[in-house]
Every structure is written in C-alpha cells, then in structure tokens.
Amino acid sequence: MKKLMIIGASGHGKVIEDIARLNGYQKITYLDDRWEELKMLGMNVLGKCSAIPLYINEYQFAIGIGNNLIRKKYYDIIHEKNGDMPILIHPNAVVSSNVKLEAGTCVMANAVISTGCEIGKACVINTAATIDHECKLDNCVHISPGVHLAGNVSVGELSWIGIGSCVIQGIVIGKYCIVGAGAVVIRKVSDNTNVVGNPAQILK
Ligand SMILES: CC(=O)SCCNC(=O)CCNC(=O)[C@H](O)C(C)(C)COP(=O)(O)OP(=O)(O)OC[C@H]1O[C@@H](n2cnc3c(N)ncnc32)[C@H](O)[C@@H]1OP(=O)(O)O
C-alpha cells in the first residue's frame, strides 16, 4: 500500500493530498504542530512535525508548506534521515518527457513544464503555472499559481515568484528573491531582492 505523510495540514497540504490520491496513495496522514486542534476537527493528523523520525521508514513524505524556508527546513530533516520524498505530479499537469525534476517537488493541476527544464528539490509548481523551454529552477523555489516563465529563465534557490507574474525569456532571478503578484519581470533580479510592478522594480 502506498502511504504518504504530509508535513503541514493547511490548504497547501490538502492540495497535495488530492494529488497524492490521484497518484494512487491509499493511506494519507499528516503531521502538524497544531495537531490536537486539527484532530478535533476530524483531520487525520498523527502528531507534531517533530514526530517525523517515528514514521521515517513506514511512510513516504511530502511537505505541504508553501513558505520556502519552512519547506526547506523539513526537506533537510527528512533528507538527513534518508526519508523518501516522491515527486508528485497532478495527472492534469503537462510535463515534457525530458524535464528533470528532483525529490520532494510537487506539480499542481494544469501546470505546464516544457522541454529541457530542470527543476530542483522541494519546489512547488503551483496551479496553472507555465514554465517554458530550458528554464532552470534551483531548490525550494515556489512558482505561484498562474505564473508564466518564458524560455531560458533561471530562478535561484528559495525564491518565490508571486501569483500571476510573468518573466520574459532569458532572465536570471537570483536566490532569496520575491517577485510580487502580477509583476512583469524584464530585467535581471539580483540575489535577496524583492520586485513588484510592470515593469518590475525593486521594492524598497
Ligand atoms: C495557492 C496560493 O495561495 S500560493 C500564494 C500566492 N500568493 C502570492 O503570490 C503573494 C505574493 N505577494 C505579494 O505580492 C506581496 O504583496 C509582496 C510579498 C510583494 C509584498 O508584501 P509586503 O512586504 O507585505 O509588502 P506590503 O503589502 O507592505 O506593500 C509594500 C508596498 O509595496 C506595494 N506592493 C505590494 N505588493 C505589490 C505587488 N504585487 N504589486 C505592486 N505593488 C505591490 C504596496 O502597495 C505597498 O506600496 P506603498 O508603500 O506605496 O503603500
């Protein structure tokens, strides 16, 4: 039986549960630091996130947390204990056959990932985002719903590309960046920089 433990039982975790069911997982449970409250509400939460080691051999793991830094924290804990983090892809996503995806990455419904892309570990490619040819995403990147990355865009680790934004071809977005909702990125974004607007400008 395919068994999945989802870390984090909020909205993002529930979306992952849906995808896991569509991928044939029969037993899906959660760990969440608010476990007592969530259990009272009827959710199948077995304990706090600190209980990960208890389940490391019995379950595969997915991290249902949109925040990049917190997702990375749990990725590192599970990885260090040799836990298994599958790549989860919604059956209605379109992923080219030569895309490279790494452990713990989740691709939501109606996302499109085009030929030659390389997507790192524990990334989120959220609902209806499109990532065109030969983009490179480093670890723990979150591409929010409805984002469009044109061809040959690269995104550094732990960067968050906000809902509905778009990035023209060949742009480099550094590490630890935030691209605000609806932004249109037409120039390089340096590490540790937040940008918003059309054309995207540095948020001071
Ligand atoms: C399934 C899911 O739910 S996935 C989640 C999807 N969610 C997102 O993508 C959210 C992306 N987040 C944003 O766009 C946020 O507004 C951020 C991160 C860019 C900025 O957030 P904060 O740091 O809290 O900024 P704050 O709200 O204080 O705004 C600061 C200034 O920037 C402006 N600003 C903030 N966001 C934007 C934006 N997206 N576009 C243009 N201007 C913006 C504000 O109007 C404000 O301007 P002012 O100082 O002239 O009043």
The ligand as an SDF file (V2000), in Angstrom:
LIG
                    3D

 51 53  0  0  0  0  0  0  0  0999 V2000
   -2.1860   28.8950   -3.6710 C   0  0  0  0  0  0  0  0  0  0  0  0
   -1.5940   30.1670   -3.0570 C   0  0  0  0  0  0  0  0  0  0  0  0
   -2.2360   30.8820   -2.3390 O   0  0  0  0  0  0  0  0  0  0  0  0
    0.0710   30.4820   -3.4020 S   0  0  0  0  0  0  0  0  0  0  0  0
    0.3630   32.1240   -2.7900 C   0  0  0  0  0  0  0  0  0  0  0  0
    0.2400   33.1920   -3.8470 C   0  0  0  0  0  0  0  0  0  0  0  0
    0.4790   34.4930   -3.2520 N   0  0  0  0  0  0  0  0  0  0  0  0
    1.2970   35.3870   -3.7730 C   0  0  0  0  0  0  0  0  0  0  0  0
    1.8560   35.1630   -4.8240 O   0  0  0  0  0  0  0  0  0  0  0  0
    1.5250   36.6390   -2.9750 C   0  0  0  0  0  0  0  0  0  0  0  0
    2.7340   37.4570   -3.4580 C   0  0  0  0  0  0  0  0  0  0  0  0
    2.9810   38.5410   -2.5150 N   0  0  0  0  0  0  0  0  0  0  0  0
    2.9770   39.8530   -2.8390 C   0  0  0  0  0  0  0  0  0  0  0  0
    2.7670   40.2420   -3.9930 O   0  0  0  0  0  0  0  0  0  0  0  0
    3.2540   40.7830   -1.6670 C   0  0  0  0  0  0  0  0  0  0  0  0
    2.4630   41.9430   -1.8160 O   0  0  0  0  0  0  0  0  0  0  0  0
    4.7720   41.1310   -1.5450 C   0  0  0  0  0  0  0  0  0  0  0  0
    5.4840   39.8830   -0.9760 C   0  0  0  0  0  0  0  0  0  0  0  0
    5.3970   41.5000   -2.8760 C   0  0  0  0  0  0  0  0  0  0  0  0
    4.9960   42.3180   -0.6250 C   0  0  0  0  0  0  0  0  0  0  0  0
    4.4500   42.0450    0.6080 O   0  0  0  0  0  0  0  0  0  0  0  0
    4.8240   43.0420    1.8580 P   0  0  0  0  0  0  0  0  0  0  0  0
    6.3110   43.0290    2.0580 O   0  0  0  0  0  0  0  0  0  0  0  0
    3.9560   42.6410    2.9840 O   0  0  0  0  0  0  0  0  0  0  0  0
    4.5170   44.4740    1.2870 O   0  0  0  0  0  0  0  0  0  0  0  0
    3.3200   45.4910    1.6480 P   0  0  0  0  0  0  0  0  0  0  0  0
    1.9830   44.8520    1.4920 O   0  0  0  0  0  0  0  0  0  0  0  0
    3.6760   46.1290    2.9620 O   0  0  0  0  0  0  0  0  0  0  0  0
    3.4640   46.5750    0.4880 O   0  0  0  0  0  0  0  0  0  0  0  0
    4.5880   47.4460    0.4020 C   0  0  0  0  0  0  0  0  0  0  0  0
    4.3810   48.3350   -0.8000 C   0  0  0  0  0  0  0  0  0  0  0  0
    4.5070   47.5580   -1.9860 O   0  0  0  0  0  0  0  0  0  0  0  0
    3.2940   47.6250   -2.7720 C   0  0  0  0  0  0  0  0  0  0  0  0
    3.0590   46.2600   -3.2870 N   0  0  0  0  0  0  0  0  0  0  0  0
    2.9930   45.1080   -2.5780 C   0  0  0  0  0  0  0  0  0  0  0  0
    2.7990   44.0690   -3.3930 N   0  0  0  0  0  0  0  0  0  0  0  0
    2.7050   44.5700   -4.6370 C   0  0  0  0  0  0  0  0  0  0  0  0
    2.5050   43.9840   -5.9010 C   0  0  0  0  0  0  0  0  0  0  0  0
    2.3650   42.6580   -6.0320 N   0  0  0  0  0  0  0  0  0  0  0  0
    2.4910   44.7810   -6.9920 N   0  0  0  0  0  0  0  0  0  0  0  0
    2.6430   46.1190   -6.8750 C   0  0  0  0  0  0  0  0  0  0  0  0
    2.8400   46.7440   -5.6750 N   0  0  0  0  0  0  0  0  0  0  0  0
    2.8720   45.9730   -4.5820 C   0  0  0  0  0  0  0  0  0  0  0  0
    2.2080   48.0580   -1.7870 C   0  0  0  0  0  0  0  0  0  0  0  0
    1.1670   48.7060   -2.4470 O   0  0  0  0  0  0  0  0  0  0  0  0
    2.9990   48.9620   -0.8670 C   0  0  0  0  0  0  0  0  0  0  0  0
    3.1630   50.2090   -1.5120 O   0  0  0  0  0  0  0  0  0  0  0  0
    3.1010   51.5990   -0.6700 P   0  0  0  0  0  0  0  0  0  0  0  0
    4.2450   51.5160    0.3050 O   0  0  0  0  0  0  0  0  0  0  0  0
    3.2640   52.6510   -1.7270 O   0  0  0  0  0  0  0  0  0  0  0  0
    1.7790   51.5880    0.0040 O   0  0  0  0  0  0  0  0  0  0  0  0
  1  2  1  0
  2  3  2  0
  2  4  1  0
  4  5  1  0
  5  6  1  0
  6  7  1  0
  7  8  1  0
  8  9  2  0
  8 10  1  0
 10 11  1  0
 11 12  1  0
 12 13  1  0
 13 14  2  0
 13 15  1  0
 15 16  1  0
 15 17  1  0
 17 18  1  0
 17 19  1  0
 17 20  1  0
 20 21  1  0
 21 22  1  0
 22 23  2  0
 22 24  1  0
 22 25  1  0
 25 26  1  0
 26 27  2  0
 26 28  1  0
 26 29  1  0
 29 30  1  0
 30 31  1  0
 31 32  1  0
 31 46  1  0
 32 33  1  0
 33 34  1  0
 33 44  1  0
 34 35  1  0
 34 43  1  0
 35 36  2  0
 36 37  1  0
 37 38  1  0
 37 43  2  0
 38 39  1  0
 38 40  2  0
 40 41  1  0
 41 42  2  0
 42 43  1  0
 44 45  1  0
 44 46  1  0
 46 47  1  0
 47 48  1  0
 48 49  2  0
 48 50  1  0
 48 51  1  0
M  END
$$$$
